Amino acid sequence: MHLARFPRVRLFPTPTPLEKLDNFSRALGGPEIWIKRDDCTVVATGGNKVRKLEWLIGEARALGATHIVTQGAVQSNHVRQTAAVARRFGMTCTALLEHRIETNDRDYLNSGNVLLDKLFGCLIEYRPGGVDMNAEAEKKGEELRAQGVNAYVIPGGGSNRVGALGYVSCAQELMQQADEMDLKIDLIVTATGSAGTHAGLVVGLHGVNAQVPVLGIGVRLPKDRQEANVHRLAEATADYLGMTGGIPREAVVANCDYVGAGYGIPTEGMANAVQMLAREEGILLDPVYSGKAMAGMIDLIRRGEIGADKRVVFLHTGGAVGLFGYTGYLETAMEA
Ligand SMILES: *Cc1c(COP(=O)(O)O)cnc(C)c1O
């Protein structure tokens, strides 16, 4: 595969840091834990969507787009990062925000990511929970095109075969970085949601024949549906890259036991994981994705399902701005 065949814009310096978490590893008495700092992708406080946007905005520019349409939940990190990158390239961004969680919480509805969306001048429209948001975004794109606007529609989470190239590239970057540091990786752990990050990693690792497994920790769907979504996108991405032979279904593994009551609904494990990493290492996770993924990894370590003799890389996908959308919950959790 040859990524330079695809249009790209450059948004942040690579490689993102790969750091050893000595205090955190010691506190768990478990494996050697490393963290890949994709929360440090610079734009708009960083996060994993910036990597995808290098390729998505690259394609949008190649097509002459002047207006980006995308969608997400009210506290979407993806929308915040897309809104910022669009401005950087002089494009207007319209975001459809889904009321995916029923809440009247002022912070959830106004602070964190939404506040930043507004600072970036993003045009926001709201939709009720449960509607087909990608279909709504396509409809909005059509509406703009009918008015003569060159609109480019980015699906939720930037998760299609173009956005997934960001994590194909990240897989190559991580393996090169690990080789240079003489770090033998036994397992990569990441949050998995709209699937682009997980799928891109699997394709990238397969493409360089790394033979390093990825464990995705789900934040929304049950395991069978999450794995099917990731595998479908991995196959489409591999095909787009011209890889032959497909992606083995067994290469896609998700654990969806740490979702709790639903997407974006906080769990005790998340609050504990966020506090633990903050206090052991001075690193901030987020309440919706990386906090739940870390809660899962901690539990799997404590149960011995991730062995104490392993070397694990946790992919930090960003999102700390979302903490401010959950102020009340976190304050209560810290008092407990
Ligand atoms: C979007 C997001 C994820 C999930 O990535 P997907 O590619 O959607 O699976 C994980 N962590 C954070 C902080 C995110 O914003």
The ligand as a MOL file (V3000), in Angstrom:
LIG
                    3D

  0  0  0     0  0            999 V3000
M  V30 BEGIN CTAB
M  V30 COUNTS 15 15 0 0 0
M  V30 BEGIN ATOM
M  V30 1 C -14.3970 9.3680 18.1630 0
M  V30 2 C -13.5960 8.9920 19.3400 0
M  V30 3 C -13.2110 7.6670 19.5780 0
M  V30 4 C -13.6700 6.5180 18.7350 0
M  V30 5 O -13.0730 6.4800 17.4730 0
M  V30 6 P -13.9080 5.8410 16.2670 0
M  V30 7 O -13.0050 5.9710 15.1170 0
M  V30 8 O -15.1570 6.6480 16.1650 0
M  V30 9 O -14.2040 4.4370 16.6130 0
M  V30 10 C -12.4300 7.3920 20.6630 0
M  V30 11 N -12.0440 8.3680 21.5060 0
M  V30 12 C -12.4100 9.6460 21.3410 0
M  V30 13 C -11.9700 10.6390 22.3470 0
M  V30 14 C -13.1950 10.0070 20.2490 0
M  V30 15 O -13.5590 11.2790 20.1000 0
M  V30 END ATOM
M  V30 BEGIN BOND
M  V30 1 1 1 2
M  V30 2 1 2 3
M  V30 3 2 2 14
M  V30 4 1 3 4
M  V30 5 2 3 10
M  V30 6 1 4 5
M  V30 7 1 5 6
M  V30 8 2 6 7
M  V30 9 1 6 8
M  V30 10 1 6 9
M  V30 11 1 10 11
M  V30 12 2 11 12
M  V30 13 1 12 13
M  V30 14 1 12 14
M  V30 15 1 14 15
M  V30 END BOND
M  V30 END CTAB
M  END
